[in-house]
């Protein structure tokens, strides 16, 4: 398992555990906005680690091939 995948899985597990724990705190059944905000950030981070960089590399490589091997910043 690669390090990015491991970090993503740990981050997702932490976020789910935090959300479940927040449901048990008083008042029960209400999740505070800060917990939701943290969960959203954790999901974005995990998504970036797992697949967003792969998608960006794919798009950039396709554009590079279309331009004859030259990148935009060259």
N, CA, C and O atoms as a CHARMM CRD file, in Angstrom:
* protein
*
  296
    1    1 UNK  N      0.84500  -1.17400   0.00000 PROA 1      0.00000
    2    1 UNK  CA     0.00000   0.00000   0.00000 PROA 1      0.00000
    3    1 UNK  C      0.89100   1.23700   0.00000 PROA 1      0.00000
    4    1 UNK  O      1.84900   1.33000   0.76800 PROA 1      0.00000
    5    2 UNK  N      0.56400   2.16600  -0.86000 PROA 2      0.00000
    6    2 UNK  CA     1.34600   3.39300  -0.94300 PROA 2      0.00000
    7    2 UNK  C      1.01000   4.31300   0.22200 PROA 2      0.00000
    8    2 UNK  O     -0.03700   4.18400   0.85700 PROA 2      0.00000
    9    3 UNK  N      1.90400   5.22800   0.48300 PROA 3      0.00000
   10    3 UNK  CA     1.73500   6.14300   1.60700 PROA 3      0.00000
   11    3 UNK  C      0.49800   7.03200   1.43300 PROA 3      0.00000
   12    3 UNK  O     -0.21900   7.29200   2.40000 PROA 3      0.00000
   13    4 UNK  N      0.24700   7.50000   0.20400 PROA 4      0.00000
   14    4 UNK  CA    -0.92600   8.34200  -0.02900 PROA 4      0.00000
   15    4 UNK  C     -2.21400   7.58700   0.28700 PROA 4      0.00000
   16    4 UNK  O     -3.12600   8.13600   0.90500 PROA 4      0.00000
   17    5 UNK  N     -2.28600   6.33900  -0.13700 PROA 5      0.00000
   18    5 UNK  CA    -3.48100   5.54100   0.12500 PROA 5      0.00000
   19    5 UNK  C     -3.66000   5.31700   1.62000 PROA 5      0.00000
   20    5 UNK  O     -4.77600   5.39300   2.13200 PROA 5      0.00000
   21    6 UNK  N     -2.57500   5.04400   2.31400 PROA 6      0.00000
   22    6 UNK  CA    -2.64000   4.83200   3.75700 PROA 6      0.00000
   23    6 UNK  C     -3.12700   6.09100   4.47400 PROA 6      0.00000
   24    6 UNK  O     -3.99900   6.01900   5.34000 PROA 6      0.00000
   25    7 UNK  N     -2.56600   7.23100   4.11400 PROA 7      0.00000
   26    7 UNK  CA    -2.97200   8.49800   4.73500 PROA 7      0.00000
   27    7 UNK  C     -4.43900   8.78600   4.44100 PROA 7      0.00000
   28    7 UNK  O     -5.16500   9.25800   5.31600 PROA 7      0.00000
   29    8 UNK  N     -4.88100   8.50600   3.21500 PROA 8      0.00000
   30    8 UNK  CA    -6.28200   8.73500   2.84100 PROA 8      0.00000
   31    8 UNK  C     -7.22500   7.88000   3.65800 PROA 8      0.00000
   32    8 UNK  O     -8.24800   8.36200   4.14600 PROA 8      0.00000
   33    9 UNK  N     -6.88400   6.61800   3.80800 PROA 9      0.00000
   34    9 UNK  CA    -7.74400   5.70100   4.56500 PROA 9      0.00000
   35    9 UNK  C     -7.79400   6.10600   6.03100 PROA 9      0.00000
   36    9 UNK  O     -8.86700   6.10700   6.63400 PROA 9      0.00000
   37   10 UNK  N     -6.66200   6.44600   6.60500 PROA 10     0.00000
   38   10 UNK  CA    -6.62700   6.88200   8.00500 PROA 10     0.00000
   39   10 UNK  C     -7.43800   8.16200   8.17800 PROA 10     0.00000
   40   10 UNK  O     -8.17300   8.30300   9.15500 PROA 10     0.00000
   41   11 UNK  N     -7.30900   9.08700   7.24000 PROA 11     0.00000
   42   11 UNK  CA    -8.04700  10.34800   7.31400 PROA 11     0.00000
   43   11 UNK  C     -9.54900  10.11000   7.23000 PROA 11     0.00000
   44   11 UNK  O    -10.31500  10.70400   7.99000 PROA 11     0.00000
   45   12 UNK  N     -9.97600   9.24500   6.31000 PROA 12     0.00000
   46   12 UNK  CA   -11.40100   8.94000   6.19100 PROA 12     0.00000
   47   12 UNK  C    -11.93800   8.26800   7.45400 PROA 12     0.00000
   48   12 UNK  O    -13.02500   8.60400   7.92300 PROA 12     0.00000
   49   13 UNK  N    -11.18300   7.32700   8.00000 PROA 13     0.00000
   50   13 UNK  CA   -11.61300   6.65000   9.23500 PROA 13     0.00000
   51   13 UNK  C    -11.71800   7.63500  10.39000 PROA 13     0.00000
   52   13 UNK  O    -12.66300   7.57100  11.17600 PROA 13     0.00000
   53   14 UNK  N    -10.76100   8.53900  10.49700 PROA 14     0.00000
   54   14 UNK  CA   -10.79600   9.55100  11.55200 PROA 14     0.00000
   55   14 UNK  C    -12.02500  10.45500  11.39300 PROA 14     0.00000
   56   14 UNK  O    -12.69900  10.77900  12.37100 PROA 14     0.00000
   57   15 UNK  N    -12.30300  10.85200  10.16000 PROA 15     0.00000
   58   15 UNK  CA   -13.45800  11.71500   9.91600 PROA 15     0.00000
   59   15 UNK  C    -14.77600  11.03300  10.23500 PROA 15     0.00000
   60   15 UNK  O    -15.67400  11.64500  10.81300 PROA 15     0.00000
   61   16 UNK  N    -14.89200   9.76800   9.85900 PROA 16     0.00000
   62   16 UNK  CA   -16.12600   9.03400  10.16400 PROA 16     0.00000
   63   16 UNK  C    -16.28600   8.82300  11.66700 PROA 16     0.00000
   64   16 UNK  O    -17.38900   8.94100  12.20100 PROA 16     0.00000
   65   17 UNK  N    -15.18900   8.51400  12.34200 PROA 17     0.00000
   66   17 UNK  CA   -15.25100   8.32000  13.79500 PROA 17     0.00000
   67   17 UNK  C    -15.61500   9.62100  14.49800 PROA 17     0.00000
   68   17 UNK  O    -16.39700   9.61800  15.44800 PROA 17     0.00000
   69   18 UNK  N    -15.05600  10.71800  14.03900 PROA 18     0.00000
   70   18 UNK  CA   -15.36700  12.02000  14.63700 PROA 18     0.00000
   71   18 UNK  C    -16.83500  12.38100  14.43900 PROA 18     0.00000
   72   18 UNK  O    -17.48200  12.89000  15.35400 PROA 18     0.00000
   73   19 UNK  N    -17.35800  12.11600  13.24500 PROA 19     0.00000
   74   19 UNK  CA   -18.77200  12.40300  12.97800 PROA 19     0.00000
   75   19 UNK  C    -19.68300  11.52600  13.82800 PROA 19     0.00000
   76   19 UNK  O    -20.68000  12.01200  14.36100 PROA 19     0.00000
   77   20 UNK  N    -19.36100  10.25100  13.96400 PROA 20     0.00000
   78   20 UNK  CA   -20.16700   9.33900  14.78100 PROA 20     0.00000
   79   20 UNK  C    -20.10900   9.75200  16.25100 PROA 20     0.00000
   80   20 UNK  O    -21.11800   9.70200  16.95500 PROA 20     0.00000
   81   21 UNK  N    -18.93700  10.15400  16.70500 PROA 21     0.00000
   82   21 UNK  CA   -18.79300  10.58700  18.09400 PROA 21     0.00000
   83   21 UNK  C    -19.59000  11.86400  18.35100 PROA 21     0.00000
   84   21 UNK  O    -20.17500  12.03200  19.42100 PROA 21     0.00000
   85   22 UNK  N    -19.61200  12.76600  17.35800 PROA 22     0.00000
   86   22 UNK  CA   -20.35800  14.02100  17.51100 PROA 22     0.00000
   87   22 UNK  C    -21.86100  13.76400  17.61500 PROA 22     0.00000
   88   22 UNK  O    -22.57400  14.53800  18.25400 PROA 22     0.00000
   89   23 UNK  N    -22.34600  12.70100  17.00400 PROA 23     0.00000
   90   23 UNK  CA   -23.76900  12.37500  17.10800 PROA 23     0.00000
   91   23 UNK  C    -24.16200  11.94300  18.52100 PROA 23     0.00000
   92   23 UNK  O    -25.31500  12.10200  18.92000 PROA 23     0.00000
   93   24 UNK  N    -23.21000  11.40000  19.27600 PROA 24     0.00000
   94   24 UNK  CA   -23.49800  10.90000  20.62100 PROA 24     0.00000
   95   24 UNK  C    -23.39400  11.96900  21.70100 PROA 24     0.00000
   96   24 UNK  O    -23.85300  11.75700  22.82300 PROA 24     0.00000
   97   25 UNK  N    -22.80400  13.09900  21.38500 PROA 25     0.00000
   98   25 UNK  CA   -22.65300  14.17300  22.36900 PROA 25     0.00000
   99   25 UNK  C    -23.95900  14.94900  22.50000 PROA 25     0.00000
  100   25 UNK  O    -24.74300  15.00700  21.55200 PROA 25     0.00000
  101   26 UNK  N    -24.19900  15.54700  23.66500 PROA 26     0.00000
  102   26 UNK  CA   -25.42100  16.33300  23.81400 PROA 26     0.00000
  103   26 UNK  C    -25.33300  17.61700  22.98800 PROA 26     0.00000
  104   26 UNK  O    -24.24500  18.18600  22.90800 PROA 26     0.00000
  105   27 UNK  N    -26.36000  18.08500  22.39700 PROA 27     0.00000
  106   27 UNK  CA   -27.65300  17.44100  22.19100 PROA 27     0.00000
  107   27 UNK  C    -27.53300  16.33400  21.15600 PROA 27     0.00000
  108   27 UNK  O    -26.97100  16.53200  20.07900 PROA 27     0.00000
  109   28 UNK  N    -28.06300  15.17900  21.48900 PROA 28     0.00000
  110   28 UNK  CA   -27.91200  14.01100  20.62900 PROA 28     0.00000
  111   28 UNK  C    -28.60900  14.21400  19.29300 PROA 28     0.00000
  112   28 UNK  O    -29.70100  14.77800  19.21500 PROA 28     0.00000
  113   29 UNK  N    -27.95300  13.74300  18.25600 PROA 29     0.00000
  114   29 UNK  CA   -28.51100  13.82900  16.91800 PROA 29     0.00000
  115   29 UNK  C    -28.17700  15.11100  16.19300 PROA 29     0.00000
  116   29 UNK  O    -28.56400  15.27600  15.03600 PROA 29     0.00000
  117   30 UNK  N    -27.46300  16.03400  16.84000 PROA 30     0.00000
  118   30 UNK  CA   -27.10700  17.30500  16.21700 PROA 30     0.00000
  119   30 UNK  C    -25.58800  17.36800  16.08800 PROA 30     0.00000
  120   30 UNK  O    -24.86300  17.21200  17.07000 PROA 30     0.00000
  121   31 UNK  N    -25.12600  17.59300  14.88400 PROA 31     0.00000
  122   31 UNK  CA   -23.69400  17.72800  14.65400 PROA 31     0.00000
  123   31 UNK  C    -23.38200  19.20400  14.48900 PROA 31     0.00000
  124   31 UNK  O    -24.00900  19.88700  13.67800 PROA 31     0.00000
  125   32 UNK  N    -22.42400  19.69800  15.24800 PROA 32     0.00000
  126   32 UNK  CA   -22.03700  21.10000  15.19400 PROA 32     0.00000
  127   32 UNK  C    -21.42300  21.42200  13.83300 PROA 32     0.00000
  128   32 UNK  O    -20.86900  20.54900  13.16600 PROA 32     0.00000
  129   33 UNK  N    -21.53000  22.66400  13.44200 PROA 33     0.00000
  130   33 UNK  CA   -20.99700  23.10000  12.15900 PROA 33     0.00000
  131   33 UNK  C    -19.48900  22.92700  12.04300 PROA 33     0.00000
  132   33 UNK  O    -18.97800  22.67500  10.95200 PROA 33     0.00000
  133   34 UNK  N    -18.77400  23.05800  13.15300 PROA 34     0.00000
  134   34 UNK  CA   -17.32400  22.90400  13.10000 PROA 34     0.00000
  135   34 UNK  C    -16.93200  21.46100  12.77600 PROA 34     0.00000
  136   34 UNK  O    -15.93700  21.22400  12.09000 PROA 34     0.00000
  137   35 UNK  N    -17.71500  20.50200  13.27000 PROA 35     0.00000
  138   35 UNK  CA   -17.44300  19.09400  12.96200 PROA 35     0.00000
  139   35 UNK  C    -17.72800  18.83100  11.49100 PROA 35     0.00000
  140   35 UNK  O    -16.97300  18.11900  10.82800 PROA 35     0.00000
  141   36 UNK  N    -18.80700  19.39900  10.98000 PROA 36     0.00000
  142   36 UNK  CA   -19.11800  19.23000   9.56300 PROA 36     0.00000
  143   36 UNK  C    -18.04600  19.86400   8.68400 PROA 36     0.00000
  144   36 UNK  O    -17.67500  19.31300   7.64800 PROA 36     0.00000
  145   37 UNK  N    -17.55600  21.02100   9.10400 PROA 37     0.00000
  146   37 UNK  CA   -16.49700  21.69700   8.36000 PROA 37     0.00000
  147   37 UNK  C    -15.22300  20.85900   8.34700 PROA 37     0.00000
  148   37 UNK  O    -14.57900  20.72200   7.30700 PROA 37     0.00000
  149   38 UNK  N    -14.85700  20.29600   9.50300 PROA 38     0.00000
  150   38 UNK  CA   -13.67300  19.45100   9.58100 PROA 38     0.00000
  151   38 UNK  C    -13.84100  18.20400   8.72300 PROA 38     0.00000
  152   38 UNK  O    -12.90300  17.79400   8.03800 PROA 38     0.00000
  153   39 UNK  N    -15.01900  17.60000   8.75200 PROA 39     0.00000
  154   39 UNK  CA   -15.27200  16.40700   7.94600 PROA 39     0.00000
  155   39 UNK  C    -15.15500  16.73000   6.45700 PROA 39     0.00000
  156   39 UNK  O    -14.60000  15.93600   5.69700 PROA 39     0.00000
  157   40 UNK  N    -15.66400  17.86700   6.03900 PROA 40     0.00000
  158   40 UNK  CA   -15.55900  18.26900   4.63900 PROA 40     0.00000
  159   40 UNK  C    -14.09700  18.44800   4.23800 PROA 40     0.00000
  160   40 UNK  O    -13.69300  18.02700   3.15400 PROA 40     0.00000
  161   41 UNK  N    -13.31900  19.06000   5.09500 PROA 41     0.00000
  162   41 UNK  CA   -11.89800  19.24600   4.80000 PROA 41     0.00000
  163   41 UNK  C    -11.16700  17.91000   4.73000 PROA 41     0.00000
  164   41 UNK  O    -10.30300  17.72000   3.87400 PROA 41     0.00000
  165   42 UNK  N    -11.50600  16.98800   5.62000 PROA 42     0.00000
  166   42 UNK  CA   -10.87900  15.66800   5.60100 PROA 42     0.00000
  167   42 UNK  C    -11.23800  14.90500   4.32500 PROA 42     0.00000
  168   42 UNK  O    -10.39300  14.21700   3.75300 PROA 42     0.00000
  169   43 UNK  N    -12.49100  15.02500   3.87900 PROA 43     0.00000
  170   43 UNK  CA   -12.90300  14.35200   2.64500 PROA 43     0.00000
  171   43 UNK  C    -12.18500  14.93800   1.43200 PROA 43     0.00000
  172   43 UNK  O    -11.78200  14.20300   0.53000 PROA 43     0.00000
  173   44 UNK  N    -12.02800  16.25900   1.41200 PROA 44     0.00000
  174   44 UNK  CA   -11.31500  16.90200   0.31200 PROA 44     0.00000
  175   44 UNK  C     -9.86000  16.45500   0.29800 PROA 44     0.00000
  176   44 UNK  O     -9.30500  16.16700  -0.76300 PROA 44     0.00000
  177   45 UNK  N     -9.24200  16.39800   1.47500 PROA 45     0.00000
  178   45 UNK  CA    -7.84900  15.97100   1.56600 PROA 45     0.00000
  179   45 UNK  C     -7.68800  14.52700   1.10200 PROA 45     0.00000
  180   45 UNK  O     -6.77800  14.21400   0.33400 PROA 45     0.00000
  181   46 UNK  N     -8.57200  13.65200   1.56900 PROA 46     0.00000
  182   46 UNK  CA    -8.49100  12.24000   1.18000 PROA 46     0.00000
  183   46 UNK  C     -8.72700  12.08100  -0.32000 PROA 46     0.00000
  184   46 UNK  O     -8.05000  11.28900  -0.97700 PROA 46     0.00000
  185   47 UNK  N     -9.67400  12.82300  -0.85300 PROA 47     0.00000
  186   47 UNK  CA    -9.91600  12.76600  -2.29500 PROA 47     0.00000
  187   47 UNK  C     -8.72700  13.24700  -3.09600 PROA 47     0.00000
  188   47 UNK  O     -8.40400  12.68900  -4.14500 PROA 47     0.00000
  189   48 UNK  N     -8.08600  14.27400  -2.60300 PROA 48     0.00000
  190   48 UNK  CA    -6.89300  14.77500  -3.28500 PROA 48     0.00000
  191   48 UNK  C     -5.77600  13.74300  -3.25400 PROA 48     0.00000
  192   48 UNK  O     -5.06300  13.56700  -4.24200 PROA 48     0.00000
  193   49 UNK  N     -5.62400  13.07100  -2.14300 PROA 49     0.00000
  194   49 UNK  CA    -4.57600  12.05100  -2.03800 PROA 49     0.00000
  195   49 UNK  C     -4.86800  10.85800  -2.92600 PROA 49     0.00000
  196   49 UNK  O     -3.95200  10.29300  -3.52200 PROA 49     0.00000
  197   50 UNK  N     -6.11200  10.47100  -3.02400 PROA 50     0.00000
  198   50 UNK  CA    -6.45900   9.25500  -3.75900 PROA 50     0.00000
  199   50 UNK  C     -6.55900   9.44100  -5.25900 PROA 50     0.00000
  200   50 UNK  O     -6.04100   8.61600  -6.01100 PROA 50     0.00000
  201   51 UNK  N     -7.20300  10.49100  -5.71500 PROA 51     0.00000
  202   51 UNK  CA    -7.47000  10.49400  -7.13500 PROA 51     0.00000
  203   51 UNK  C     -7.36000  11.79800  -7.87800 PROA 51     0.00000
  204   51 UNK  O     -7.22600  11.79300  -9.10200 PROA 51     0.00000
  205   52 UNK  N     -7.41100  12.89300  -7.19700 PROA 52     0.00000
  206   52 UNK  CA    -7.41500  14.16200  -7.90400 PROA 52     0.00000
  207   52 UNK  C     -6.10200  14.38500  -8.63300 PROA 52     0.00000
  208   52 UNK  O     -6.10800  14.87800  -9.76000 PROA 52     0.00000
  209   53 UNK  N     -4.98000  14.03500  -8.02300 PROA 53     0.00000
  210   53 UNK  CA    -3.69800  14.22400  -8.67900 PROA 53     0.00000
  211   53 UNK  C     -3.56300  13.32300  -9.90300 PROA 53     0.00000
  212   53 UNK  O     -2.90500  13.70500 -10.87100 PROA 53     0.00000
  213   54 UNK  N     -4.16900  12.14000  -9.88300 PROA 54     0.00000
  214   54 UNK  CA    -4.14500  11.24800 -11.04000 PROA 54     0.00000
  215   54 UNK  C     -4.92000  11.86800 -12.19700 PROA 54     0.00000
  216   54 UNK  O     -4.47300  11.81900 -13.34300 PROA 54     0.00000
  217   55 UNK  N     -6.07900  12.44900 -11.90400 PROA 55     0.00000
  218   55 UNK  CA    -6.89600  13.09500 -12.92800 PROA 55     0.00000
  219   55 UNK  C     -6.15000  14.28300 -13.53500 PROA 55     0.00000
  220   55 UNK  O     -6.14500  14.45800 -14.75400 PROA 55     0.00000
  221   56 UNK  N     -5.53100  15.08300 -12.70300 PROA 56     0.00000
  222   56 UNK  CA    -4.81200  16.26000 -13.19300 PROA 56     0.00000
  223   56 UNK  C     -3.64300  15.83400 -14.07000 PROA 56     0.00000
  224   56 UNK  O     -3.41100  16.43500 -15.11900 PROA 56     0.00000
  225   57 UNK  N     -2.90700  14.81200 -13.66300 PROA 57     0.00000
  226   57 UNK  CA    -1.79500  14.32100 -14.48400 PROA 57     0.00000
  227   57 UNK  C     -2.28900  13.81000 -15.83300 PROA 57     0.00000
  228   57 UNK  O     -1.64100  14.02900 -16.85700 PROA 57     0.00000
  229   58 UNK  N     -3.43200  13.13200 -15.83700 PROA 58     0.00000
  230   58 UNK  CA    -3.99200  12.61400 -17.08400 PROA 58     0.00000
  231   58 UNK  C     -4.36200  13.75300 -18.02300 PROA 58     0.00000
  232   58 UNK  O     -4.04400  13.70600 -19.21100 PROA 58     0.00000
  233   59 UNK  N     -5.02600  14.77000 -17.50400 PROA 59     0.00000
  234   59 UNK  CA    -5.43200  15.90700 -18.33200 PROA 59     0.00000
  235   59 UNK  C     -4.20500  16.64700 -18.84900 PROA 59     0.00000
  236   59 UNK  O     -4.15300  17.01600 -20.02200 PROA 59     0.00000
  237   60 UNK  N     -3.21700  16.86600 -17.98300 PROA 60     0.00000
  238   60 UNK  CA    -2.01500  17.57600 -18.42000 PROA 60     0.00000
  239   60 UNK  C     -1.24500  16.78800 -19.46600 PROA 60     0.00000
  240   60 UNK  O     -0.70900  17.37400 -20.40700 PROA 60     0.00000
  241   61 UNK  N     -1.18200  15.47300 -19.32000 PROA 61     0.00000
  242   61 UNK  CA    -0.46200  14.67300 -20.31900 PROA 61     0.00000
  243   61 UNK  C     -1.19000  14.69500 -21.65900 PROA 61     0.00000
  244   61 UNK  O     -0.54700  14.70700 -22.70900 PROA 61     0.00000
  245   62 UNK  N     -2.52700  14.70100 -21.63900 PROA 62     0.00000
  246   62 UNK  CA    -3.28500  14.78800 -22.88900 PROA 62     0.00000
  247   62 UNK  C     -3.06100  16.12300 -23.57100 PROA 62     0.00000
  248   62 UNK  O     -2.90200  16.18600 -24.79000 PROA 62     0.00000
  249   63 UNK  N     -3.04700  17.19100 -22.78700 PROA 63     0.00000
  250   63 UNK  CA    -2.80800  18.52100 -23.36400 PROA 63     0.00000
  251   63 UNK  C     -1.38400  18.64400 -23.90000 PROA 63     0.00000
  252   63 UNK  O     -1.15000  19.29400 -24.91900 PROA 63     0.00000
  253   64 UNK  N     -0.45000  18.02400 -23.21500 PROA 64     0.00000
  254   64 UNK  CA     0.94200  18.06100 -23.66500 PROA 64     0.00000
  255   64 UNK  C      1.08700  17.33700 -24.99900 PROA 64     0.00000
  256   64 UNK  O      1.81500  17.79300 -25.88000 PROA 64     0.00000
  257   65 UNK  N      0.39300  16.20400 -25.14700 PROA 65     0.00000
  258   65 UNK  CA     0.44300  15.46600 -26.40300 PROA 65     0.00000
  259   65 UNK  C     -0.17800  16.26600 -27.54400 PROA 65     0.00000
  260   65 UNK  O      0.31300  16.22900 -28.67200 PROA 65     0.00000
  261   66 UNK  N     -1.27200  16.99900 -27.24400 PROA 66     0.00000
  262   66 UNK  CA    -1.94100  17.80000 -28.26500 PROA 66     0.00000
  263   66 UNK  C     -1.05000  18.93900 -28.75400 PROA 66     0.00000
  264   66 UNK  O     -1.13200  19.33100 -29.91800 PROA 66     0.00000
  265   67 UNK  N     -0.20500  19.47000 -27.88100 PROA 67     0.00000
  266   67 UNK  CA     0.64700  20.60700 -28.24200 PROA 67     0.00000
  267   67 UNK  C      2.00500  20.16500 -28.77700 PROA 67     0.00000
  268   67 UNK  O      2.89500  20.99200 -28.97600 PROA 67     0.00000
  269   68 UNK  N      2.16200  18.89800 -29.00500 PROA 68     0.00000
  270   68 UNK  CA     3.40800  18.40800 -29.56100 PROA 68     0.00000
  271   68 UNK  C      4.51600  18.25300 -28.53700 PROA 68     0.00000
  272   68 UNK  O      5.69200  18.37800 -28.87700 PROA 68     0.00000
  273   69 UNK  N      4.16600  17.98900 -27.30900 PROA 69     0.00000
  274   69 UNK  CA     5.16900  17.73800 -26.28500 PROA 69     0.00000
  275   69 UNK  C      5.61200  18.95800 -25.51200 PROA 69     0.00000
  276   69 UNK  O      6.50200  18.85600 -24.66900 PROA 69     0.00000
  277   70 UNK  N      5.01300  20.12200 -25.77600 PROA 70     0.00000
  278   70 UNK  CA     5.41300  21.33500 -25.05600 PROA 70     0.00000
  279   70 UNK  C      4.35900  21.67900 -24.02300 PROA 70     0.00000
  280   70 UNK  O      3.15900  21.63800 -24.29500 PROA 70     0.00000
  281   71 UNK  N      4.82700  22.01600 -22.83600 PROA 71     0.00000
  282   71 UNK  CA     3.91300  22.43400 -21.76500 PROA 71     0.00000
  283   71 UNK  C      3.63300  23.92200 -21.89200 PROA 71     0.00000
  284   71 UNK  O      4.33500  24.63300 -22.61200 PROA 71     0.00000
  285   72 UNK  N      2.59500  24.39600 -21.18500 PROA 72     0.00000
  286   72 UNK  CA     2.21700  25.80500 -21.23800 PROA 72     0.00000
  287   72 UNK  C      3.28000  26.72300 -20.65800 PROA 72     0.00000
  288   72 UNK  O      3.45700  27.84800 -21.12400 PROA 72     0.00000
  289   73 UNK  N      3.98800  26.24500 -19.63800 PROA 73     0.00000
  290   73 UNK  CA     4.93800  27.11300 -18.94900 PROA 73     0.00000
  291   73 UNK  C      6.29400  27.16300 -19.63300 PROA 73     0.00000
  292   73 UNK  O      7.20100  27.82600 -19.13100 PROA 73     0.00000
  293   74 UNK  N      6.46200  26.48900 -20.75100 PROA 74     0.00000
  294   74 UNK  CA     7.74400  26.50100 -21.45700 PROA 74     0.00000
  295   74 UNK  C      7.77000  27.58100 -22.52600 PROA 74     0.00000
  296   74 UNK  O      8.77400  27.73700 -23.22200 PROA 74     0.00000
